[in-house]
């Protein structure tokens, strides 16, 4: 039965537009059955405040829709919701469709994380090639493991460890490299305390109760969840560092969760004479956006 509460405003090509068919998903991942119960609407659903339930749902979705088997994550690493992540991929595809590109599309995912979700979705949905960069060695090793377990990902994803935590593109993009797009889901919070408060609010919204030590329902390591200065500091650094690689990249992009950050971002992009656009994405009551910029002048 479809969880009708999950029907959201997603990209028309998003495979998850009609919500979750848990009966079908349980065929692909039988373990999901133990996490199912009736929600307030009388439909089958999971407890989205339970990280194990969220991971098992992701495992089922990746198996059922994208052919990914034996999906695994190290304990405590970020397990992102797939429908919203798929939207980012489809919006990139819309932009690239307007370009007359004859070669295989190459994408750089900044901070792929152990979940490697953007490269997985991009490879299985469009056949793109990805470089998956991260500053965390455990994340890189897990990406390698996922590739080894799934033939569809082999020779399509190249995991690269970023050796310097202060660099975003340097050390990853080589002199003769060329990428059609870079993408990033930057750390949202400005500190560990801020991340814990955000998790507490999320769990309270999901469960309707307060708790002193809430579970991170999507988990996440410190580098995945927060950085000094939060989202805006990370994006400002990304924009400044992108200038050095403007001949190596057709389009740069990043998710922006906080609308109030857009004004600062636009001002900085204008300062560097970049062309930019913003794509708004909605899923239920949540709105986020993709800011895309380029230094290529038509």
C-alpha positions as CSV (number, residue, x, y, z in Angstrom):
1,X,0.0,0.0,0.0
2,X,1.3,3.5,-0.8
3,X,2.0,5.8,2.0
4,X,-0.1,8.7,0.8
5,X,1.5,11.1,3.3
6,X,4.7,10.7,1.3
7,X,3.3,12.1,-2.0
8,X,5.3,15.3,-2.5
9,X,6.0,17.9,-5.2
10,X,9.0,16.4,-6.8
11,X,10.6,16.7,-10.3
12,X,8.4,15.1,-12.9
13,X,11.1,12.4,-13.7
14,X,11.5,11.5,-10.0
15,X,10.7,7.8,-9.5
16,X,9.3,8.6,-6.0
17,X,6.6,11.0,-7.0
18,X,3.8,8.6,-6.0
19,X,5.1,7.9,-2.5
20,X,6.4,4.6,-1.1
21,X,4.8,1.3,-2.2
22,X,5.9,-0.6,0.8
23,X,4.5,-3.9,-0.4
24,X,6.7,-3.7,-3.5
25,X,9.7,-2.5,-1.4
26,X,9.4,-5.4,1.0
27,X,9.8,-7.8,-1.9
28,X,13.1,-6.1,-2.8
29,X,14.2,-5.8,0.9
30,X,12.2,-8.2,3.2
31,X,13.9,-6.8,6.3
32,X,11.8,-3.6,5.8
33,X,8.7,-5.5,7.0
34,X,9.8,-5.3,10.7
35,X,9.8,-1.5,10.6
36,X,6.4,-1.1,9.1
37,X,3.3,0.1,11.0
38,X,0.1,2.0,10.3
39,X,0.5,5.8,10.4
40,X,-2.1,8.4,11.3
41,X,-3.6,8.1,7.9
42,X,-4.1,4.3,8.2
43,X,-1.4,3.5,5.7
44,X,1.8,1.5,6.1
45,X,4.8,3.6,6.9
46,X,8.0,3.6,9.0
47,X,9.2,5.6,12.0
48,X,11.3,8.3,10.3
49,X,12.9,9.2,13.6
50,X,14.4,5.7,13.7
51,X,17.8,5.6,11.9
52,X,17.7,1.9,11.4
53,X,14.3,2.1,9.8
54,X,15.4,5.0,7.5
55,X,18.5,3.0,6.4
56,X,16.5,-0.1,5.6
57,X,14.0,2.0,3.6
58,X,17.0,3.5,1.6
59,X,18.3,0.0,1.1
60,X,15.0,-1.1,-0.3
61,X,14.6,2.0,-2.5
62,X,18.1,1.5,-4.0
63,X,17.5,-2.1,-4.6
64,X,14.0,-1.7,-6.1
65,X,14.4,1.3,-8.3
66,X,18.2,1.5,-9.0
67,X,19.4,-2.1,-8.9
68,X,21.9,-1.5,-6.1
69,X,22.5,-4.7,-4.0
70,X,24.2,-5.2,-0.7
71,X,24.0,-1.5,0.2
72,X,25.8,-0.8,3.4
73,X,27.0,2.2,5.5
74,X,29.4,2.4,8.4
75,X,27.6,2.9,11.7
76,X,26.7,6.5,12.4
77,X,27.3,7.8,8.9
78,X,24.8,10.0,7.0
79,X,21.9,8.2,5.5
80,X,20.1,10.8,3.4
81,X,16.5,10.7,2.1
82,X,16.6,9.5,-1.5
83,X,13.6,11.3,-3.1
84,X,15.1,14.8,-2.5
85,X,18.6,13.7,-3.6
86,X,17.1,12.4,-6.8
87,X,15.6,15.8,-7.6
88,X,19.1,17.4,-7.6
89,X,20.2,14.9,-10.2
90,X,17.2,15.4,-12.4
91,X,17.6,19.2,-12.3
92,X,21.2,18.9,-13.4
93,X,20.0,16.7,-16.3
94,X,17.6,19.4,-17.3
95,X,20.4,22.0,-17.5
96,X,22.8,19.6,-19.3
97,X,20.1,18.7,-21.8
98,X,20.3,22.3,-23.1
99,X,24.0,21.9,-23.9
100,X,25.2,20.2,-27.0
101,X,27.4,17.7,-25.2
102,X,28.6,14.7,-27.3
103,X,30.9,13.2,-24.7
104,X,30.1,11.1,-21.6
105,X,29.0,13.5,-18.8
106,X,31.5,13.9,-16.0
107,X,30.3,15.1,-12.6
108,X,32.2,16.0,-9.5
109,X,30.4,15.3,-6.2
110,X,32.0,17.4,-3.4
111,X,31.7,15.5,-0.1
112,X,30.0,12.3,-1.3
113,X,30.0,10.8,2.1
114,X,30.0,7.1,2.8
115,X,26.5,6.9,1.3
116,X,27.7,7.9,-2.2
117,X,24.1,8.7,-3.0
118,X,24.5,11.3,-5.7
119,X,26.9,9.3,-7.8
120,X,24.7,6.2,-7.4
121,X,21.6,8.0,-8.6
122,X,23.5,9.8,-11.4
123,X,25.1,6.6,-12.7
124,X,21.9,4.5,-12.5
125,X,19.6,7.2,-13.9
126,X,21.7,8.7,-16.6
127,X,24.9,6.7,-17.1
128,X,27.1,9.6,-16.0
129,X,30.6,9.3,-14.8
130,X,31.4,10.6,-11.3
131,X,34.3,11.6,-9.2
132,X,33.3,11.2,-5.6
133,X,35.5,13.3,-3.3
134,X,35.5,13.4,0.5
135,X,37.9,14.3,3.3
136,X,37.0,11.2,5.3
137,X,38.9,8.0,4.7
138,X,36.2,5.7,6.0
139,X,33.7,7.3,3.5
140,X,36.1,6.7,0.6
141,X,36.7,3.1,1.6
142,X,32.9,2.5,1.8
143,X,32.4,4.0,-1.6
144,X,35.0,1.6,-3.0
145,X,33.2,-1.3,-1.3
146,X,29.8,-0.3,-2.8
147,X,31.4,-0.1,-6.3
148,X,33.0,-3.6,-5.8
149,X,29.6,-5.0,-4.8
150,X,27.7,-3.5,-7.8
151,X,28.9,-4.1,-11.4
152,X,26.7,-1.2,-12.6
153,X,28.9,1.2,-10.7
154,X,32.3,-0.2,-11.8
155,X,34.3,2.2,-14.0
156,X,31.6,4.8,-13.5
157,X,32.6,6.2,-10.0
158,X,36.1,7.3,-9.0
159,X,36.5,7.9,-5.2
160,X,39.1,10.5,-4.3
161,X,40.3,11.5,-0.9
162,X,40.6,15.2,-0.4
163,X,44.0,15.5,1.4
164,X,43.5,19.1,2.7
165,X,40.4,20.0,4.7
166,X,40.7,23.6,3.6
167,X,40.5,22.8,-0.1
168,X,37.4,22.0,-2.1
169,X,38.6,21.6,-5.7
170,X,42.3,21.8,-5.4
171,X,43.8,18.3,-4.9
172,X,40.8,16.8,-6.7
173,X,40.6,18.6,-10.1
174,X,43.8,18.1,-12.0
175,X,45.1,20.5,-14.6
176,X,43.7,18.7,-17.6
177,X,40.5,17.5,-16.0
178,X,37.1,18.7,-17.3
179,X,33.8,18.4,-15.5
180,X,30.4,19.3,-16.9
181,X,29.0,19.8,-13.4
182,X,30.1,19.9,-9.8
183,X,27.5,19.4,-7.1
184,X,27.5,19.6,-3.3
185,X,25.3,19.2,-0.2
186,X,27.3,21.5,2.1
187,X,27.4,21.0,5.9
188,X,24.3,22.7,7.3
189,X,25.2,23.5,10.9
190,X,27.8,25.8,12.3
191,X,28.8,23.6,15.3
192,X,28.2,20.2,16.9
193,X,25.9,21.8,19.4
194,X,23.9,23.4,16.6
195,X,23.6,20.0,14.8
196,X,22.3,18.4,18.0
197,X,19.7,21.1,18.5
198,X,18.6,20.7,14.9
199,X,18.3,16.9,15.4
200,X,16.2,17.5,18.5
201,X,13.8,19.7,16.6
202,X,13.6,17.2,13.8
203,X,12.8,14.3,16.1
204,X,10.2,16.4,18.0
205,X,8.5,17.3,14.7
206,X,8.5,13.6,13.6
207,X,7.4,12.1,16.9
208,X,5.6,15.0,18.5
209,X,7.6,14.5,21.7
210,X,10.6,16.2,23.2
211,X,13.7,14.3,24.2
212,X,17.0,15.2,25.9
213,X,19.2,13.0,23.7
214,X,17.5,12.5,20.3
215,X,18.6,10.0,17.7
216,X,20.0,11.5,14.5
217,X,17.4,9.9,12.2
218,X,19.7,10.3,9.2
219,X,22.8,10.0,11.4
220,X,26.0,11.7,10.1
221,X,29.6,12.4,11.1
222,X,30.8,15.8,12.2
223,X,32.2,16.7,8.8
224,X,28.9,15.7,7.1
225,X,26.7,17.8,9.5
226,X,28.6,21.0,10.5
227,X,31.6,23.2,9.8
228,X,32.8,26.5,11.3
229,X,30.5,29.2,10.0
230,X,27.9,26.7,8.8
231,X,26.4,26.5,5.3
232,X,27.1,30.1,4.2
233,X,30.8,29.9,5.2
234,X,31.3,26.7,3.2
235,X,29.5,28.0,0.1
236,X,31.4,31.3,0.2
237,X,34.7,29.4,0.3
238,X,33.4,27.1,-2.6
239,X,32.6,30.1,-4.8
240,X,35.9,31.8,-4.1
241,X,37.9,28.6,-4.9
242,X,35.8,27.8,-8.0
243,X,37.3,30.9,-9.7
244,X,40.7,29.0,-10.0
245,X,39.0,26.2,-11.8
246,X,36.7,28.1,-14.1
247,X,38.2,26.5,-17.3
248,X,37.9,23.0,-15.8
249,X,34.2,23.1,-15.1
250,X,31.2,24.0,-17.2
251,X,28.8,24.5,-14.2
252,X,29.4,24.6,-10.5
253,X,26.4,24.1,-8.1
254,X,25.5,23.7,-4.5
255,X,22.4,23.1,-2.4
256,X,21.3,26.0,-0.3
257,X,19.0,25.2,2.6
258,X,18.7,28.7,4.1
259,X,16.9,31.2,1.9
260,X,18.5,34.1,3.8
261,X,21.9,33.0,2.5
262,X,21.0,33.7,-1.1
263,X,21.6,37.4,-0.9
264,X,25.2,36.9,0.2
265,X,25.7,34.2,-2.4
266,X,24.4,36.3,-5.2
267,X,26.6,39.3,-4.2
268,X,29.7,37.1,-4.2
269,X,28.9,35.6,-7.6
270,X,28.4,39.0,-9.1
271,X,31.7,40.1,-7.6
272,X,33.5,37.3,-9.5
273,X,31.4,38.0,-12.7
274,X,29.7,34.6,-12.7
275,X,26.5,33.8,-14.4
276,X,24.1,32.1,-12.0
277,X,20.6,30.7,-11.6
278,X,18.6,29.3,-8.7
279,X,16.3,26.2,-8.9
280,X,13.8,25.8,-6.1
281,X,12.9,22.3,-5.0
282,X,10.0,21.4,-2.8
283,X,9.2,18.3,-0.9
284,X,6.1,18.6,1.3
285,X,6.7,21.5,3.6
286,X,10.4,21.6,3.0
287,X,11.9,24.0,0.5
288,X,15.5,24.0,-0.6
289,X,17.3,25.3,-3.7
290,X,20.1,24.7,-6.0
291,X,22.4,27.6,-7.0
292,X,24.2,27.0,-10.2
293,X,27.0,29.2,-11.5
294,X,29.3,29.4,-14.5
295,X,32.2,31.5,-15.7
296,X,31.6,30.6,-19.4
297,X,30.4,33.7,-21.3
298,X,28.2,33.1,-24.3
